[in-house]
Amino acid sequence: MMFFLALLIGIVAGSRALIAPSAVAWGAYFSLIAVGATPLAFMGYRLTPWIFTALAVVELVADKLPSTPSRKVPVQFGTRILMGALSGATIGAAGGSLAAGLAVGIMGSAIGTLGGAALRARLARYFGSDRPAALVEDVIAIVLSLAVVVLC
């Protein structure tokens, strides 16, 4: 189950880079994800979820701007992989296997980045515009990240 959740949160990070660590940090803060005695204990600190949440809100707003770069450009891709790794590792650490969670989170974020771009393009064609597609992607990312935290 831990591997599935780490993969799923990695996919979320591939779709929306900062929603995943934000949700995981809130889960750690409220002790839904037990990271107290792990190297990722900082995810449960008082300010960590607030910082990630503020950054996630900025990401959600910036994504709707017309000049937002593609998720496949190196900086965007790297950020998504890093956040998937962090989120997956946190879930893995809570499950007793930080390294496995890290690896699965990285795989999930690569899948989410590449697959999410294709899905968003299809949704944009369906809606006739990118903005509704982005909003659907936002909702999916938020719901999946909350589901992962609750299931941990």
KOLGUVO-629345 format. One line per field, with one value per residue (C-alpha): x, z, y. Coordinates in Angstrom, 3 decimals, always signed. Example, Ala and Ser with C-alpha at 12.3 -4.5 7.8 and 13.67 -1.06 7.14 Angstrom:
BEGIN
east: +12.300; +13.670
up: +7.800; +7.140
north: -4.500; -1.060
//
This chain:
BEGIN
east: +0.000; +2.873; +4.363; +1.026; +0.560; +4.129; +3.550; +0.236; +1.670; +4.536; +2.005; +0.328; +3.716; +4.199; +0.909; +1.172; +4.640; +3.826; +0.410; +1.933; +4.494; +1.917; -0.568; +2.122; +3.428; -0.083; -0.456; +2.839; +1.920; -1.381; +0.394; -1.473; +1.933; +4.368; +7.779; +8.871; +12.048; +13.068; +15.361; +12.192; +10.809; +10.963; +7.903; +5.862; +7.261; +4.823; +5.876; +6.542; +2.934; +2.285; +5.340; +4.429; +0.793; +1.782; +4.031; +1.261; -1.171; +1.400; +1.870; -1.876; -2.198; +0.955; -0.165; -3.112; -0.911; -0.469; +3.337; +3.734; +6.472; +5.775; +6.135; +8.718; +11.289; +14.256; +13.460; +9.796; +10.617; +13.358; +11.100; +8.364; +10.815; +12.316; +8.908; +7.764; +10.901; +10.369; +6.710; +7.289; +10.224; +8.116; +5.423; +8.101; +9.780; +6.470; +6.115; +9.641; +11.338; +12.540; +14.650; +11.825; +9.409; +11.970; +12.414; +8.693; +7.984; +10.502; +8.902; +5.454; +6.502; +8.011; +4.779; +2.706; +4.794; +4.760; +1.311; -0.172; +1.021; -0.666; -3.867; -4.003; -3.517; -6.421; -8.601; -7.709; -8.791; -12.017; -12.832; -11.482; -9.292; -6.456; -7.938; -10.764; -8.280; -5.951; -8.802; -9.757; -6.108; -6.031; -9.091; -7.750; -4.378; -5.961; -8.405; -5.725; -3.259; -5.903; -6.852; -3.215; -2.828; -6.044; -5.058; -1.638
up: +0.000; +0.846; -2.631; -4.281; -2.182; -2.900; -6.610; -6.503; -4.650; -7.163; -9.991; -8.246; -7.985; -11.696; -12.320; -9.737; -8.219; -4.908; -4.068; -3.275; -0.676; +0.741; +1.374; +2.716; +5.045; +6.406; +6.907; +8.798; +10.837; +11.936; +12.571; +9.819; +8.319; +11.045; +10.232; +13.755; +14.020; +10.368; +8.381; +6.964; +10.347; +9.139; +6.994; +10.208; +11.613; +12.291; +9.400; +6.731; +5.608; +5.552; +3.378; +0.916; +0.867; +0.053; -2.743; -4.034; -4.217; -6.174; -8.506; -9.055; -9.932; -12.069; -14.054; -15.399; -16.783; -20.566; -20.372; -18.064; -19.443; -20.312; -17.557; -19.738; -19.681; -17.490; -14.542; -14.371; -14.933; -12.294; -9.742; -10.310; -9.967; -6.790; -5.191; -6.177; -4.616; -1.405; -1.144; -1.982; +0.424; +3.208; +2.699; +2.384; +5.606; +7.426; +6.081; +7.100; +3.717; +2.839; -0.117; -1.708; -1.247; -2.817; -5.874; -6.360; -5.860; -8.593; -10.959; -10.178; -10.769; -14.154; -15.100; -13.848; -15.673; -19.043; -18.806; -17.283; -20.198; -22.663; -20.604; -20.290; -24.049; -24.687; -22.143; -23.693; -27.104; -25.588; -23.791; -26.605; -24.112; -21.713; -18.668; -17.989; -18.543; -15.976; -13.479; -13.927; -13.422; -10.225; -8.798; -9.636; -8.025; -4.847; -4.456; -5.111; -2.693; +0.045; -0.601; -0.267; +3.044; +4.445; +3.368; +5.014
north: +0.000; +2.358; +1.900; +2.648; +5.800; +6.965; +6.385; +8.237; +11.248; +11.267; +11.402; +14.336; +16.088; +15.529; +17.259; +20.049; +20.202; +21.857; +20.438; +17.043; +18.192; +20.602; +17.796; +15.476; +18.206; +18.808; +15.050; +14.930; +18.006; +16.435; +13.077; +11.267; +10.500; +9.475; +10.961; +11.952; +9.870; +9.985; +12.301; +13.871; +14.940; +18.558; +17.796; +17.791; +21.054; +23.868; +26.135; +23.516; +22.969; +26.718; +27.345; +24.577; +25.711; +29.300; +28.050; +25.752; +28.675; +30.690; +27.720; +27.375; +31.061; +31.187; +28.143; +30.102; +32.892; +32.914; +32.912; +29.887; +27.585; +23.972; +21.390; +19.644; +22.467; +21.469; +23.751; +22.710; +19.040; +19.081; +20.735; +18.184; +15.286; +16.763; +17.363; +13.872; +12.461; +14.441; +13.495; +9.836; +9.625; +11.102; +8.500; +5.815; +6.971; +6.741; +3.199; +2.229; +2.468; +5.950; +4.784; +2.795; +5.697; +8.016; +5.779; +5.217; +8.945; +9.773; +7.257; +8.634; +12.221; +11.319; +9.543; +12.472; +15.051; +13.347; +11.784; +14.923; +17.022; +14.661; +14.550; +18.325; +18.732; +16.348; +18.165; +21.532; +20.241; +18.915; +22.186; +24.368; +26.229; +25.482; +27.230; +24.714; +21.896; +23.449; +23.793; +20.136; +19.193; +21.298; +19.559; +16.102; +16.881; +18.246; +15.348; +12.705; +14.294; +14.487; +10.860; +9.788; +11.616; +10.172; +6.640; +6.900
//
